[in-house]
């Protein structure tokens, strides 16, 4: 096995064709990637770590297949790094199998090195964009953390139990610090599917929200009795 010293995206190439592995390693390293080679799925599973950015994985190898290895990577190791399958088989069923077990792309042999490089860059770009979008779903303001995915709130690492309406109000304000929201704005967001609701209802929920947030509740400001905002 060879490992480049370049500190960039780390790629694991898994293929039992040693000559092909060396070609891929040479060309990918020329593009600035750090590349490690494993000549079997069994070998790859022993060395793979979460800090890899992508796997180039041959489907048809002696011993464990690439599909089986991908299943283990996803289910047993719980790794979400992108996987590009390399295969001499290009039937629709094989492609669907690859995608169904968590593959991100599928390249049929024989292929050009330029095609592989372009696909690798495209998948890494998509992954980076996806990770960026996921990070945007976590809002942190001082000691307050709001997870928009799990709809959970933590204050100094302690969970704060909010109702659905309280969470929607808090996340609405946290997404736009120091913006004033009218009661009508808040009703439209948190009660958009409900019937007629009094504006006083907003005041009640804000009061409860402040109480649950303790000292941090002071950051929810009432300006002229008209709107609320989450201040820094």
C-alpha positions as CSV (number, residue, x, y, z in Angstrom):
1,X,0.0,0.0,0.0
2,X,1.1,3.5,-0.7
3,X,0.0,6.7,0.9
4,X,0.6,10.2,-0.3
5,X,1.7,12.9,2.2
6,X,-0.6,15.6,0.6
7,X,-3.1,17.0,3.1
8,X,-6.2,17.5,1.0
9,X,-9.2,15.3,0.4
10,X,-8.4,11.7,1.4
11,X,-9.5,9.0,-1.0
12,X,-9.5,5.3,-0.5
13,X,-9.2,3.3,-3.7
14,X,-10.4,-0.4,-3.3
15,X,-9.7,-2.6,-6.3
16,X,-8.0,-6.0,-6.8
17,X,-6.4,-4.8,-10.1
18,X,-3.1,-3.5,-8.8
19,X,-2.1,-1.8,-12.0
20,X,-5.4,0.1,-12.2
21,X,-5.0,1.2,-8.5
22,X,-1.5,2.6,-9.2
23,X,-2.8,4.5,-12.2
24,X,-5.7,6.0,-10.2
25,X,-3.4,6.9,-7.3
26,X,-0.9,8.6,-9.6
27,X,-3.5,10.7,-11.4
28,X,-5.5,11.6,-8.3
29,X,-2.4,12.6,-6.4
30,X,-1.5,14.8,-9.4
31,X,-4.8,16.6,-8.8
32,X,-3.9,17.2,-5.1
33,X,-5.7,14.3,-3.5
34,X,-4.3,12.1,-0.7
35,X,-4.8,8.5,-1.9
36,X,-4.5,5.2,-0.1
37,X,-4.9,1.8,-1.8
38,X,-6.5,-1.5,-0.6
39,X,-6.5,-4.5,-2.9
40,X,-9.5,-6.2,-1.3
41,X,-12.7,-5.2,0.6
42,X,-11.4,-7.1,3.6
43,X,-8.2,-5.1,3.7
44,X,-10.1,-1.8,3.2
45,X,-12.4,-2.5,6.1
46,X,-9.4,-2.9,8.4
47,X,-7.9,0.5,7.5
48,X,-10.9,2.8,6.8
49,X,-11.5,5.6,9.2
50,X,-14.0,8.5,9.4
51,X,-11.5,11.0,8.2
52,X,-11.6,9.7,4.6
53,X,-13.6,11.9,2.2
54,X,-14.5,9.4,-0.5
55,X,-14.2,5.7,-1.5
56,X,-13.5,4.5,-5.1
57,X,-14.8,1.0,-4.8
58,X,-14.7,-1.8,-7.3
59,X,-17.8,-4.0,-7.3
60,X,-16.4,-7.3,-8.6
61,X,-13.5,-8.4,-6.5
62,X,-12.4,-11.8,-5.2
63,X,-13.7,-12.4,-1.7
64,X,-16.1,-9.8,-0.5
65,X,-17.8,-7.8,-3.2
66,X,-17.8,-4.0,-3.4
67,X,-21.6,-4.0,-2.7
68,X,-21.1,-6.0,0.4
69,X,-18.4,-3.8,1.6
70,X,-20.5,-0.7,1.0
71,X,-23.3,-2.2,3.1
72,X,-20.8,-2.8,6.0
73,X,-19.5,0.8,5.7
74,X,-23.0,2.2,5.9
75,X,-24.7,-0.2,8.4
76,X,-21.9,-1.6,10.6
77,X,-19.4,1.3,10.6
78,X,-22.1,4.0,10.3
79,X,-19.9,6.0,7.9
80,X,-21.6,8.5,5.5
81,X,-18.6,9.3,3.3
82,X,-19.5,9.2,-0.4
83,X,-18.9,6.0,-2.4
84,X,-18.2,5.8,-6.1
85,X,-18.6,2.3,-7.5
86,X,-16.2,1.1,-10.3
87,X,-17.5,-1.9,-12.3
88,X,-17.3,-3.7,-15.5
89,X,-21.0,-4.3,-15.2
90,X,-23.3,-1.5,-16.4
91,X,-26.8,-3.0,-16.2
92,X,-29.6,-1.0,-14.8
93,X,-30.2,-3.5,-12.0
94,X,-26.5,-3.2,-10.9
95,X,-26.7,0.6,-10.9
96,X,-29.9,0.5,-8.8
97,X,-28.3,-1.9,-6.4
98,X,-25.3,0.4,-6.0
99,X,-27.5,3.5,-5.3
100,X,-29.9,1.6,-3.0
101,X,-27.1,0.7,-0.6
102,X,-25.7,4.2,-0.4
103,X,-23.6,4.7,-3.5
104,X,-23.2,8.3,-4.7
105,X,-22.0,7.5,-8.2
106,X,-21.4,4.6,-10.6
107,X,-18.6,4.5,-13.2
108,X,-18.4,1.7,-15.8
109,X,-15.1,0.1,-16.9
110,X,-13.3,0.9,-19.0
111,X,-13.2,4.5,-18.1
112,X,-11.0,7.5,-18.7
113,X,-9.0,9.0,-15.9
114,X,-10.4,12.4,-16.7
115,X,-13.9,11.0,-16.2
116,X,-13.0,9.5,-12.8
117,X,-11.3,12.8,-11.7
118,X,-14.4,14.8,-12.9
119,X,-16.8,12.5,-11.1
120,X,-14.7,12.5,-7.9
121,X,-14.6,16.3,-7.8
122,X,-18.4,16.5,-8.6
123,X,-19.3,14.1,-5.7
124,X,-17.0,15.9,-3.3
125,X,-18.5,19.3,-4.2
126,X,-22.1,17.9,-3.7
127,X,-21.0,16.5,-0.3
128,X,-19.5,19.8,0.8
129,X,-22.7,21.6,-0.2
130,X,-24.8,19.0,1.7
131,X,-22.6,19.4,4.8
132,X,-22.9,23.1,4.6
133,X,-26.7,22.9,4.4
134,X,-26.7,20.6,7.4
135,X,-24.6,23.0,9.4
136,X,-27.0,25.8,8.7
137,X,-29.7,23.7,10.5
138,X,-27.8,24.1,13.8
139,X,-28.2,27.6,15.3
140,X,-25.9,28.6,18.1
141,X,-26.2,31.9,20.0
142,X,-24.0,32.2,23.0
143,X,-25.0,29.2,25.3
144,X,-28.1,28.5,23.3
145,X,-28.2,25.7,20.7
146,X,-31.2,25.1,18.4
147,X,-31.2,21.9,16.3
148,X,-33.7,22.5,13.5
149,X,-33.4,18.9,12.4
150,X,-34.3,17.2,15.7
151,X,-36.3,20.2,16.9
152,X,-34.4,20.3,20.1
153,X,-33.0,23.1,22.2
154,X,-30.1,23.1,24.6
155,X,-29.0,25.8,27.0
156,X,-25.5,25.3,28.4
157,X,-25.7,21.7,27.1
158,X,-28.9,21.1,29.2
159,X,-32.1,20.2,27.2
160,X,-34.9,22.7,27.3
161,X,-38.3,21.1,26.7
162,X,-40.5,23.3,24.5
163,X,-43.9,22.9,22.9
164,X,-44.1,22.9,19.1
165,X,-45.3,26.5,19.1
166,X,-42.6,27.6,21.4
167,X,-40.0,26.0,19.3
168,X,-41.3,27.5,16.1
169,X,-41.3,31.0,17.7
170,X,-37.8,30.6,19.1
171,X,-36.3,29.3,15.9
172,X,-38.0,32.0,13.9
173,X,-36.4,34.7,15.9
174,X,-33.0,32.9,16.2
175,X,-32.8,32.8,12.4
176,X,-32.9,36.5,12.2
177,X,-31.3,38.0,15.3
178,X,-32.3,41.6,16.2
179,X,-35.2,41.6,13.7
180,X,-38.6,42.7,15.0
181,X,-41.4,40.4,14.3
182,X,-45.0,41.6,14.7
183,X,-47.5,39.5,16.5
184,X,-49.1,39.0,13.1
185,X,-45.8,37.7,11.7
186,X,-45.5,35.2,14.6
187,X,-49.1,34.0,14.2
188,X,-48.6,33.5,10.5
189,X,-45.5,31.3,11.2
190,X,-46.5,29.3,14.2
191,X,-50.3,29.1,13.7
192,X,-50.5,29.1,9.9
193,X,-52.6,26.0,9.8
194,X,-54.9,27.0,12.7
195,X,-58.0,29.0,12.5
196,X,-58.6,32.4,14.1
197,X,-56.1,32.9,17.0
198,X,-55.9,36.0,19.2
199,X,-52.7,38.1,19.2
200,X,-52.8,37.7,22.9
201,X,-51.8,34.1,22.4
202,X,-48.4,35.2,21.2
203,X,-47.8,37.1,24.4
204,X,-48.7,34.0,26.5
205,X,-46.3,31.8,24.5
206,X,-43.5,34.4,24.7
207,X,-43.9,34.6,28.5
208,X,-43.7,30.8,28.8
209,X,-40.7,30.8,26.5
210,X,-38.8,33.4,28.5
211,X,-39.5,31.5,31.7
212,X,-38.2,28.2,30.3
213,X,-35.0,29.9,29.0
214,X,-34.3,31.4,32.5
215,X,-31.7,34.2,32.4
216,X,-31.4,33.8,28.6
217,X,-35.0,34.8,28.3
218,X,-34.0,38.4,28.7
219,X,-32.7,38.3,25.1
220,X,-36.2,38.0,23.9
221,X,-37.1,41.7,23.8
222,X,-40.5,43.3,23.7
223,X,-40.3,46.6,21.8
224,X,-43.3,49.0,22.1
225,X,-45.5,46.0,22.8
226,X,-45.5,45.2,19.1
227,X,-42.9,42.6,18.3
228,X,-40.1,40.4,19.6
229,X,-36.6,39.7,18.6
230,X,-33.7,37.6,19.8
231,X,-30.9,40.0,20.7
232,X,-27.2,39.1,20.8
